[in-house]
Amino acid sequence: MNKIVPVANHCDRITLTGLGAVGYHGVFEKERRSGQPFFVDLVLYVDLRPSGATDELTLTVHYGEVAEMVREIIIGMRFQLIEALAEEIARCLLQRFTAVRALDVTVHKPKAPIDVTFSDVAVSIFRSRAGEDTPVAPEGGR
């Protein structure tokens, strides 16, 4: 007889792409004074089975609230580095949304003060809760 073993590291996910706001982050004074657009992409690793089975919003992560929180962090805080902005976004989302087991955060800074032609500068981080198994990405990467 086959025994059903739960998969602890399945990777259901909620993806938000291109969350944008004007922020005042950067190493240079002009960046911190004038502001510029920042965009954030998120992958939230969440067990979606309960909400999928019941159609109940309270059993998932309200992505509208996630988007609003990210916007407020971009607008309301100031960092020199987009690495620090990404860390703060990850920290706040993991703290506020307990159903999120892990997440990918990518912060884009398309108007970075670089003297060569480029289309984007971005940093990407992966963070998970302490004690949580790391979700395994499907074939082909996250």
Salt bridges, closest charged atoms under 4 A:
ASP12 OD2 - HIS10 NE2 3.26
GLU29 OE1 - ARG32 NH2 3.21
GLU31 OE2 - LYS109 NZ 2.61
ASP41 OD2 - HIS108 NE2 2.63
ASP47 OD1 - HIS10 NE2 3.54
ASP47 OD1 - ARG49 NE 2.86
GLU65 OE1 - ARG96 NH2 3.01
GLU72 OE2 - ARG71 NH2 3.40
GLU87 OE2 - ARG127 NH2 2.35
GLU88 OE2 - ARG91 NH2 2.72
ASP104 OD1 - ARG142 NE 3.36
ASP120 OD2 - HIS108 ND1 2.40
GLU132 OE1 - ARG101 NE 2.95
